Amino acid sequence: MAWNERNYTEHGFGLWVIELADGTFVGGCGLMMQDVEGEGLVEVGYHVGTAWQGRGLATEAAGAGRDAARDAGIPHLVAIIRPSNRPSQRVAEKIGLRLERRIVKSGDALVFSADLQTVP
């Protein structure tokens, strides 16, 4: 909780709860700063519980994160995803991010990204 509060204080953004209209907790999503090979980049992160996967909830939440980043004037957005996590890669692609590069960040990772002025 303190980490998320610090993100809001320092950067103006952080993580959100994803819940259904009835208040059922589904997962989390939001924006956070990430060090990518020495460069500070804004990442959209998203996670929904196993029972809620495959229903478009992560895509909806990640799209809201992308839109919030654009509205905040953030020019470039990334998602850092494990190569084995194809569902998360599909979510990134659905919100307009494209595979940019492969990096090592606590293991092998893929960086999906987009310049937000060009993504609808």
N, C-alpha and C positions, 0 to 999 in steps of 0.2 A: 504494500500500500504506500509506504514512504517513497519507494522508487517511482511509482506512478505520479504521486503528488509532486515530486521533484521534477519530473518531465513536464508537467503542466506549468510549474513555476519557471523553469529554465527555457522551455521551448514553446509553450502555449498549446501543447497537445499531449496526448497519452492514450491509454487504453480505455475501452468502453465494454460494458456488459452487453451481451446479446441475449435477449429474452423474448419469449412469445408474448402476445397481447395479454395473456392471463398471468404473466409474471414468471412463467417457467424459465429457469436458467438454461441456456443452450450453449453458451461459450463466450468468447471474447474477441475483440477486434480493436484496431486503433493504429495510431501512428507513433513511432518511436525513432529516436536517433540510433544509427548503427555505424560502427566503424567498418568500412569496407576497404581493405588494403590501404589504410591510412587516410582515407577520405570519409568525412562525416556526411552520411546520406540519410534521408528520411525514408523509413520503411513502413509499409502497410503490413501489419501482421493480422492473422485471423486463425481461429481455431473453434470448431464446434465439436461437441461430444459425439461419440460414435453413433448413438441412437438417432442423432439429428442429421447425419451426413447424407448427401445425395438428394437433398430437398431444396437446394439453391440458397440456403441461409448464409453460407460462407460467402457466396458470390454477392448476395445483396449487401452484406455487412462490409465486405472488401470494397465494393463499389461506393458505398457511403464514405469509407475512409479515403478513397481516391478523390471523391468530390470535395471532402473537407480539406484535403491537402491543396487541391486546386484553388478553393475559395480562400485559403489562407495565403495564397501567393507562392506556394512551394513549387518551384519550377520542374523538379525531377523527383520521381518516386521509384522506389525499388521494393522488391519482395525477395527475401533470401530463403531458398527452399532446398531441401535435401533432394538429390537426384532420384531417389526411390519414391518420393512422394508425388506421384502423378496426379492425384486429385487436387492437391494444392497448386500444382503447376497449371492445371486446367482453369482453376479459379483466377490465377494471375492473368492468364491469356484472355479470359472472358471479360476482365475489366480493362483490357488494353495494354497490358505489360507484355513485353517480348524478351526472350532469352538474350541476355547481353554477354554474359561470361560465366566461367566456372572459377571458383575461388576455394581457398581452404579457410574455413572459419569453424573451429571446433569440429573439424572433419570436412569432407568434400561437400560443397554447396554450389547451387546455381543462383545467379543474380538475374532476376527478371526486372525490367525497368521500362519507363516511359517518360518522355518529356510531356508534361501535363498540358502544355498549350496546344499540343497536336492530337491528344486523345479525346474522342467525343465523350 
